[in-house]
Amino acid sequence: MIITTIGMAIKAILSNKLRAFLTMLGIIIGVSSVVLLTAIGTGLSAYVSDQFNQLGANTLLVFPGNVFGDNGSFSTENQASGIANSTLRFADVKALERLREDVSGVAPISLRSADMSFQGKKKSSSILGTTSNYSEVYNTPVTIGSFFTDADDKSAERVIVLGYELNKELFGSADPVGKTIKVGSQPFRVVGVADKKGGGFGGPSFDTYAYIPFRTFSKVFDSDTIVRMIVKTKTTTEINRHVRAIENDMETRHEPDEFSVVNQSEILDTINQILGVLTIALGGIAGISLVVGGIGIMNIMLVSVTERTREIGLRKALGATPNLIMLQFLIEAAVLSLLGGAIGLGIAALGVIAMQPFIPAAITSQAIMLAVGVSTVVGLVFGAAPARRAANLSPIEALRYE
């Protein structure tokens, strides 16, 4: 009997395909929007985690100022304020390098923007001043040529390492090593090209950066201000001990609010929290269309009950129980909603494939279960009122209906 009822429900839907599609439209839009936004949030979270994991679990960051907000989490606003008033200097780098039981390497970062040019090609880029061990400490391998040396830094040589994308912009497929480019009006000799790395900390891609020796940076830009220090610790298992040792050393030269030692997991947790909240908020907004779709299903089902009043009366006269009538209309509503959810899921999958070159979106099994579950619930909830109305029709009154 149940199978027969399901067959009748599907047959009723197929008898008016255009109306069925228009009924499903709200569900299609709602499910595709929710799944797409969830996929984007999940993909971005995984991408950010991957970027941090590339640095290694034993990488700490020393920022100027107090970068922690009132709730104790990493604050980009406080970070910007700290950079503007940075008191970090090269002496801090040398002092931390002497903590040999806790620190295996330190790389300072100073930053400026400048126009770079080569044979008529011009590109605005971020110039990063650092030391020769940056490539190892910050996991930035060089694929063409080599990173500049400690001797280059000590003698303030005008040598430069180009980011992956920056090299393509200026040199295309040509070998840049040994060529001279202009940074502003200053000539620099290219010694290497960094491997493709991508973005970091929500900022621009490292592939558009250029790297020069720290002392060269200080001379060219007349600044020895450090905006960040990257510290590689001896172990991955005693991070808290290493953090305390670095903080104790820094406090001999700075006030406690003039620097922050940050474990990368703290930044990662903050970013994931932000992405999580945004994903839920955007998914909730998109979910409103599911409610609209459910109301559409209810309206059409009510119309369907009215149109099929004589059919309902005839079925009741032949022995169909109210529960069986209700089940038929609930199944119709559920099938409409589920089919709309399936189409919406397919559209979302195509959208994710289209976005892959630009955004690391990924549809999870949870998103699929959400689409199926929500579609079913919407169909049953909004189909209940029409189904109840059909079940409660009097057989005699239904047969008399014109």
Buried (B, 14 or more C-beta within 10 A) or exposed (E): EEEEBBEBBBEBBEEBEEBBBEBBBBBBBBBBBBBBBBBBBBBBBBBBEEBBEBBBBBBBBBBBBBBBEEEEBBBBEBBEBBBEEBBBBBEBBEBBBEBEEBBBBBBBBBBBEBEBBBEEEEBEBBBBBBBBBBBBBBBBEBEBBBBBBEEBBEEBBBBBBBBBBBBBBBBEEEEBBEBEBBBEEBEBBBBBBBBBBBBBBEEEBBBBBBBBBBBBBBBBBEEBBBBBBBBBBBEEEBBEBBBEBBBEBBEEBBEEEBBBBBBBEBBBEBBBEBBEEBBEEBBEEBBEBBBBBBEBBBEBBBEBBEEBBEBBBBBBEEEBEBEBBBBBBBBBBBBBBBBBBBBBBBBBBEBBEEBEEEBBBBBBEEBBEBBBEBBBBBBBBBBBBBBBBBBEBEBEEBBEBE
